[in-house]
Amino acid sequence: MCGIVGYCGPKKAADVLLEGLKRLEYRGYDSAGICISNNSDFKTVKCKGKIKNLRGIVPSNMEGHTGIGHTRWATHGEVTDANAHPHYDNSEKIVLVNNGIIENYQVIKKRLIEEGHTFKSDTDSEVISHLIATLYKGNLEAAVRETVFLLKGTYGLAVMHRDIPDKIVGVRNGSPLVLGIGENEMFLASDVTAILAHTKQVIYLEDKEIVVITAGSYKTFDFHEKELQKKIENIGWDLDQIEKDGYEFFMEKEINEQPESILRALIGRIDADGATGHLGGLNMTPAELINIKRIQIVAAGTSYYAGMVGAYLLESIARIPASTELSSEVRYKNPVVQPDTLYFVVSQSGETADTLYAMRELQRKGGRVLGICNVVGSTIPRESDGGVYIHSGPEIAVASTKAFTSQITVFYILTLILARMRHLSYEAGL
């Protein structure tokens, strides 16, 4: 995965982008770059290495109030300055950053080379800027919209054109993208942590949606030009929650935050009088829960290991057959969905691509899928049939700690609820 940031507003764009990229560095730290628009003059600085390397070569007098930035986790092409984003077309009028993988880029690149295009990188993303250029006829969002129908894969894009220096077009398809709404300023980012210092008002884009931003306005559309009215969400986190707060590393801080994060996962969810738990977000009646014959947990990474613990608890205590499967396996196979099976998808971010696509496949086949997530308003909670927030707060370190223990805490509560409905006595529940 990679991280992208976009900004339109009165502030110095380079400072906003560098700050945002630093907060997204957990998403990729092979290389980084920014492009600043200053009255139709594009200035781009990029290099391999971490954000501190980029910050060291960005001129202090780099003026401009609109720009895009990227921090890369290399998938196509080596870690080089040339492969760092942003990427231009041949005319150097269109520039973009991308978080995703374009599966058919080689076919597109071959065709473009035959038409006379030359490429400066080995990345899959550079073909997108060239495609947009071939389709551009004076309307950037129209050219972007035509382009996405030619792409196969996942992408989160931020695109600018030299002739429209104060506008950014963003696109989401399979990679997270959030719009931040400030006072006479707009932001795009892969994660709210990149923009939390500037605004708490955000709109989460869905797959196959486009957003067009200037400093004072935004519009959202689907891929078929239908304008959308999106709900503005309020981020509940505070800025100090995404700072190191005196610790040397975020991971050290998050390990020490576990007593508080576990408590937040428990608060309001233990019914001492009934010796049971309460998870209202499941959106299921006791009659529906008692008829569940099997539970399948779907997750990836550390969430998969939390799911394994959860399956063990459900079987050993609640005596319900339970299993855990990697979301990438579920996504790419033809899963058998049983009507008496309850499915849980687990994801800290609520945006894990394989887990999200696995959930959609299970739902298409009629499965009831509940989510266990941390980030409020993310895609899995919005699209699932119900679920539970773990409320562990922002987790910046790549290695999960407090989210892992909070996920297990929720599985303990779920196990208690189901066990009390079946065989566990009041005394044993206490």
C-alpha positions in Angstrom: 0.0 0.0 0.0 1.0 3.6 -0.4 -0.2 6.9 1.0 -1.5 10.0 -0.9 -2.3 13.5 0.1 -3.9 16.5 -1.7 -4.5 20.1 -0.7 -6.3 23.2 -2.0 -6.4 26.2 0.2 -4.7 29.3 1.5 -1.8 27.6 3.4 1.6 26.8 1.9 0.9 23.5 0.2 4.4 22.0 0.6 4.1 22.2 4.4 0.7 20.6 4.5 1.7 17.8 2.2 5.0 17.0 4.0 3.2 16.9 7.3 0.5 14.7 5.9 3.0 12.3 4.3 4.9 12.0 7.5 1.7 10.7 9.2 1.1 8.3 6.3 4.7 7.0 6.3 3.5 3.7 7.9 1.8 3.0 4.5 5.1 3.1 2.6 8.6 4.5 3.1 10.5 3.4 0.0 10.3 6.8 -1.7 8.2 10.0 -1.6 7.4 13.1 -3.6 5.2 16.2 -3.9 4.0 18.4 -6.8 3.0 22.0 -6.0 1.0 24.2 -8.4 1.8 27.9 -8.4 -0.1 29.8 -11.0 0.1 27.1 -13.6 3.7 26.4 -12.8 4.3 22.9 -11.5 7.2 22.2 -9.2 7.9 18.5 -8.4 10.4 17.2 -5.9 10.8 13.4 -5.3 13.4 11.0 -4.1 13.9 7.5 -2.8 14.0 7.0 1.0 11.9 8.3 3.8 9.9 11.5 4.2 12.9 13.1 6.1 14.9 12.6 2.9 12.2 14.4 0.9 11.9 17.2 3.4 15.7 17.8 3.2 15.5 18.6 -0.5 12.2 20.6 -0.7 13.2 24.2 -1.1 12.1 26.5 1.7 10.7 28.9 -0.9 8.6 26.4 -2.7 5.5 28.5 -3.0 2.0 27.4 -4.1 -1.4 26.7 -2.4 -2.4 23.5 -4.3 -0.6 20.2 -4.5 -0.4 16.5 -4.2 2.0 14.1 -2.4 2.8 10.4 -2.2 4.7 8.0 0.0 5.5 4.7 -1.8 5.6 1.1 -0.9 7.2 -0.3 -4.1 5.2 -2.9 -6.1 6.1 -2.2 -9.7 9.6 -1.0 -10.4 12.6 -0.7 -8.1 13.1 1.8 -5.4 14.5 4.8 -7.4 14.0 8.5 -7.8 12.4 7.9 -11.2 9.9 5.4 -9.8 8.8 7.8 -7.0 5.5 9.6 -7.5 4.2 12.0 -8.7 4.1 10.9 -12.4 3.5 13.1 -15.5 2.3 12.5 -19.0 4.7 13.4 -21.9 3.5 17.0 -22.1 4.0 17.4 -18.4 0.7 19.0 -18.1 -1.0 16.2 -16.2 0.4 14.9 -13.0 -0.9 12.4 -10.5 -0.3 10.2 -7.5 -1.8 6.7 -7.0 -2.3 4.2 -4.3 -3.1 0.9 -5.9 -2.1 -1.7 -8.5 -3.1 -1.5 -12.1 -3.4 -5.1 -13.3 -3.6 -4.3 -17.0 -0.9 -1.7 -17.1 1.4 -3.7 -19.4 -1.2 -3.9 -22.1 -2.0 -0.2 -21.9 1.7 0.7 -21.8 2.4 -1.4 -24.9 -0.3 0.3 -26.8 0.8 3.8 -25.7 4.4 3.1 -26.7 3.1 2.1 -30.2 1.3 5.4 -30.4 4.6 7.3 -29.6 4.5 7.8 -25.8 7.7 7.5 -23.8 7.9 6.6 -20.2 10.3 7.7 -17.5 9.5 5.1 -14.9 8.9 1.4 -14.5 5.7 1.9 -12.5 2.2 0.9 -13.4 0.8 4.3 -12.2 2.6 6.3 -14.9 0.3 4.8 -17.6 -2.6 6.5 -16.0 -1.3 10.0 -16.5 -0.6 9.2 -20.2 -4.1 7.8 -20.6 -5.7 10.8 -19.1 -3.7 13.0 -21.5 -4.9 11.1 -24.6 -8.5 11.7 -23.5 -8.2 15.2 -22.2 -10.3 17.7 -24.2 -10.5 20.6 -21.8 -12.4 18.9 -19.0 -10.1 17.2 -16.5 -12.8 15.3 -14.6 -14.3 14.0 -17.8 -10.9 12.7 -19.0 -10.3 11.0 -15.6 -13.8 9.5 -15.8 -13.2 8.0 -19.2 -9.8 6.7 -18.1 -11.1 4.7 -15.2 -13.2 2.5 -17.4 -10.0 1.4 -19.1 -8.2 0.4 -15.9 -8.3 -3.0 -14.2 -7.2 -3.1 -10.6 -7.4 -0.9 -7.5 -6.5 2.7 -7.3 -6.8 5.9 -5.2 -5.9 8.8 -7.4 -5.2 12.5 -7.0 -4.8 14.3 -10.4 -3.9 17.8 -11.4 -3.6 19.7 -14.7 -1.3 22.6 -15.4 -4.0 24.6 -17.1 -6.3 24.3 -14.1 -3.8 25.1 -11.3 -6.3 25.3 -8.4 -8.2 22.0 -8.9 -7.6 18.4 -7.9 -9.6 15.4 -9.1 -9.7 12.4 -6.7 -10.8 8.9 -7.5 -11.5 5.9 -5.3 -11.7 2.3 -6.5 -10.5 -0.3 -4.1 -8.1 1.9 -2.2 -9.2 4.2 0.6 -9.6 7.9 -0.1 -11.1 10.5 2.3 -12.1 14.1 1.6 -11.3 16.6 4.4 -13.4 19.8 4.6 -11.8 22.8 6.2 -12.5 26.5 6.2 -11.8 27.6 2.7 -9.6 24.6 2.2 -10.0 21.0 1.1 -7.9 17.9 1.6 -7.6 14.4 0.1 -5.8 11.6 1.9 -5.6 7.9 2.2 -6.2 8.1 5.9 -7.7 10.7 8.2 -4.5 10.8 10.3 -2.9 12.8 7.5 -5.4 15.7 7.8 -6.5 15.5 11.4 -4.3 18.5 12.3 -6.4 20.7 10.0 -10.0 19.4 10.1 -12.3 16.8 11.7 -15.0 17.1 9.0 -14.6 14.3 6.4 -16.4 12.4 3.7 -15.4 8.8 3.0 -15.5 8.1 -0.7 -16.9 4.8 -1.8 -15.6 2.6 -4.6 -16.2 4.0 -8.1 -16.6 7.6 -6.9 -14.9 10.8 -8.1 -14.4 14.0 -6.1 -13.4 17.4 -7.6 -12.0 19.9 -5.1 -10.9 23.6 -5.1 -10.1 25.6 -2.0 -13.7 26.6 -1.5 -15.8 23.8 -3.0 -16.1 20.1 -3.6 -18.4 17.9 -5.7 -18.7 14.1 -5.7 -19.8 11.9 -8.6 -20.1 8.3 -9.5 -18.4 6.9 -12.5 -21.5 7.6 -14.6 -21.6 11.4 -13.9 -24.3 11.2 -11.3 -23.7 13.9 -8.7 -23.8 12.5 -5.1 -24.8 14.0 -1.8 -22.4 12.5 0.7 -22.7 12.5 4.5 -20.1 14.5 6.4 -18.6 12.6 9.3 -16.9 14.0 12.4 -13.7 12.4 13.4 -13.7 11.5 17.1 -10.0 11.4 17.5 -7.9 14.2 18.9 -4.5 15.3 17.4 -2.6 14.3 20.5 -3.7 10.7 20.0 -1.6 10.5 16.8 1.5 12.1 18.4 4.2 10.1 20.1 3.5 11.9 23.4 7.0 11.5 24.7 7.6 8.0 23.5 10.4 7.2 21.1 8.3 5.0 18.9 4.6 4.8 18.2 4.7 1.0 18.9 6.0 1.7 22.4 3.3 4.2 23.0 0.5 1.9 21.7 1.8 -1.1 23.8 1.4 1.2 26.9 -2.0 2.3 25.8 -3.5 -1.2 26.0 -5.0 -1.0 29.5 -7.1 2.1 28.3 -7.9 0.6 24.9 -9.1 -2.7 26.4 -11.2 -0.7 28.9 -12.8 1.2 26.0 -13.7 -2.0 24.3 -15.4 -3.2 27.5 -17.3 -0.1 28.6 -21.0 -0.4 28.4 -20.8 -4.0 27.1 -20.9 -6.0 30.3 -24.3 -6.8 31.8 -23.3 -7.8 35.4 -27.0 -8.4 36.4 -27.4 -10.9 33.6 -23.9 -12.3 33.8 -23.6 -11.7 30.0 -22.5 -9.1 27.5 -24.2 -6.6 25.3 -23.2 -5.8 21.7 -26.1 -3.8 20.2 -24.4 -3.2 16.9 -24.8 -6.8 15.9 -28.3 -6.0 14.8 -29.5 -9.5 15.6 -32.3 -10.7 18.0 -31.7 -13.4 20.6 -33.8 -15.7 18.4 -31.6 -15.1 15.4 -28.4 -15.6 17.5 -29.6 -18.9 19.0 -30.2 -20.3 15.6 -26.6 -19.8 14.4 -25.0 -23.2 13.9 -21.5 -22.1 12.9 -19.3 -19.0 12.9 -16.6 -18.2 10.3 -14.1 -15.4 10.8 -12.4 -13.8 7.9 -9.4 -11.5 8.3 -5.8 -10.7 7.2 -2.6 -9.9 9.0 -2.7 -9.4 12.7 -6.5 -9.4 12.6 -6.4 -13.0 11.3 -4.5 -14.0 14.5 -7.1 -12.2 16.6 -9.7 -14.2 14.7 -7.9 -17.5 15.5 -8.1 -16.6 19.2 -11.8 -15.7 18.7 -12.6 -19.0 17.0 -10.9 -20.9 19.8 -13.0 -19.0 22.4 -16.2 -19.6 20.6 -15.6 -23.3 20.2 -14.2 -24.0 23.7 -16.5 -21.8 25.7 -19.7 -21.1 23.7 -19.4 -24.6 22.1 -20.2 -23.2 18.6 -18.2 -24.6 15.7 -15.9 -21.7 14.5 -13.1 -21.3 12.1 -10.9 -18.5 10.7 -9.9 -18.1 7.1 -7.6 -15.6 5.4 -9.6 -13.0 3.5 -7.4 -13.4 0.4 -8.4 -17.1 0.2 -12.1 -16.3 0.6 -11.8 -13.5 -2.0 -10.4 -15.5 -4.7 -12.3 -18.8 -4.3 -15.9 -19.6 -4.7 -17.0 -19.8 -1.0 -19.9 -22.0 0.1 -22.2 -19.9 2.1 -24.5 -21.6 4.6 -27.8 -20.0 5.8 -27.1 -20.9 9.4 -23.5 -19.6 9.4 -22.7 -16.2 10.8 -19.6 -14.4 9.3 -17.4 -11.9 10.9 -14.8 -9.8 9.1 -12.1 -8.3 11.2 -10.0 -5.2 10.2 -8.4 -2.5 12.3 -8.7 0.1 9.5 -12.0 -1.1 8.1 -10.4 -0.7 4.7 -8.3 -3.9 4.3 -8.8 -4.6 0.6 -8.9 -8.4 0.7 -11.2 -8.4 3.7 -13.5 -5.9 2.1 -13.8 -7.8 -1.2 -14.3 -11.1 0.8 -17.1 -9.5 2.7 -18.8 -8.4 -0.5 -18.5 -11.8 -2.0 -20.1 -13.4 1.0 -22.9 -10.9 1.0 -23.5 -11.5 -2.7 -24.0 -15.1 -1.9 -26.5 -14.3 0.8 -24.3 -14.5 3.8 -24.9 -12.3 6.9 -21.6 -10.5 7.5 -20.7 -8.5 10.7 -17.6 -6.4 11.1 -15.2 -5.9 13.9 -13.3 -2.7 13.2 -11.6 0.2 14.8 -12.0 3.2 12.4 -15.4 4.7 12.7 -17.1 5.4 9.4 -14.7 3.3 7.3 -15.9 1.1 4.5 -16.4 -2.2 6.2 -18.7 -0.8 9.0 -20.7 1.1 6.4 -21.2 -1.9 4.1 -21.5 -4.8 6.7 -24.8 -6.0 8.1 -23.8 -4.9 11.6 -20.9 -5.2 13.9 -18.7 -3.8 16.7 -16.3 -1.0 17.0 -13.3 -1.8 19.2 -12.6 1.8 20.1 -8.8 1.3 20.5 -8.0 4.8 19.1 -5.6 5.5 16.2 -2.9 2.9 15.6 0.1 4.2 13.7 2.7 1.5 14.1 2.8 -1.1 11.4 2.8 -3.9 13.9 -0.6 -4.0 15.6 -0.7 -4.1 19.4 -3.6 -2.4 21.1 -6.0 -3.1 18.2 -5.1 -6.8 18.5 -5.9 -7.0 22.2 -9.1 -5.0 21.7 -10.3 -7.3 19.0 -9.7 -10.3 21.3 -11.6 -8.4 24.0 -14.6 -8.1 21.7 -14.4 -11.8 20.9 -14.5 -12.5 24.7 -17.7 -10.5 25.0 -19.2 -12.2 22.0 -18.3 -15.6 23.4 -19.9 -14.7 26.7 -23.1 -13.6 25.1 -23.5 -16.8 22.9 -22.4 -19.1 25.8 -25.0 -17.6 28.1 -27.7 -18.1 25.5 -26.8 -21.8 25.3 -25.3 -23.8 28.2 -23.4 -21.4 30.4 -25.1 -20.8 33.8 -25.6 -17.5 35.5 -23.0 -18.5 38.2 -20.4 -19.6 35.5 -21.0 -16.3 33.6 -20.2 -14.3 36.7 
